[in-house]
Amino acid sequence: MNIILLGPPGAGKGTQARKLVDDRNMIQLSTGDMLRAARTSGTAMGKTVAAVMDRGELVTDEIVIGLIREQLETGGDHGGFIFDGFPRTLAQADALGDLLAEMGQSLDHVIELQVNDDVLVERVLGRAAETVASGGQARADDNADSLRTRLLAYYKQTSPLIGYYHAKGDLTSLDGLASVDVVADSIAAVLG
């Protein structure tokens, strides 16, 4: 089973992906993690990624699709893939659909974690405060201004995917502000 988790920064996609990895033996494909791993892998693709990143340039969609292809080809025995942080644009969604079709796979579900922006900002700032209070270090971008900038980028680039996947009949929207366990149960009900 292959799924996409959609939602703005702080909506809980990473938390829910980790639960799916633990509960269903799925593999989380986070583009950031894949790029970091490729950069240090020493493979031909890894050298390409390292060169692009060392120049301070953005990694192209073609490179990311190539990394995803590698993961799909070498995935082994598991419960499917969770696409986390990809696709972010309509062009990436088309490229992912083409890749899955070429490999004889499908996209089974797209789950949107819906949130109220003001409540989301309060949640993220609260999370940062709890982290600091417990002796940890909050993420540098867990502040109101940075989060609003990230939200704006999400709505400009990624939110068109909601309509795209809705039109294809793949989208299920869930309350991302419910408790972690309630959201996990809702996702489990969608996945069956």
NORHUCOR-V662219 format. One line per field, one symbol per residue. ss: DSSP state (A for helix, B for strand, O for the rest). phi: phi as a letter, one per 20 degrees, with the letter a starting at -180 (. if undefined). psi: psi as a letter, one per 30 degrees, with the letter a starting at -180 (. if undefined). A space follows every 50 residues. Layout:
ss->???
phi->???
psi->???
//
This chain:
ss->OBBBBBOOOOOOAAAAAAAAAAAAOOBBBBAAAAAAAAAOOOOAAAAAAA AAAAOOOOOOAAAAAAAAAAAAAOOOOOOOBBBBOOOOOAAAAAAAAAAA AAOOOOOOBBBBBBOOAAAAAAAAAAAAAAAAAOOOOOOOOOOAAAAAAA AAAAAAAAOAAAAAAAAAOOBBBBBOOOOAAAAAAAAAAAAO
phi->.dcdddqfgnfoffffffffffeclededeffffffffgdfnfgffffgf ffffemefffgfffffffggfffdfmebeoddecnbfdcfffffffgfff ffemdceebcdeeebegfffgffffffffffffenedfgfeebgffffff ffffffeefgfffgfffeneecdcffeffgfffgfffgfffm
psi->kklkklllkgfgeeeeeeeeeeeghlkkjkeeeeeeeeegffleeeeeee eeeffglkkleeeeeeeeeeeeegeajlgakjjjgklfleeeeeeeeeee eegglljekjjkjklkeeeeeeeeeeeeeeeefggaklkfgileeeeeee eeeeeeeefffeeefeefgfkkkljfflleeeeeeeeeeef.
//
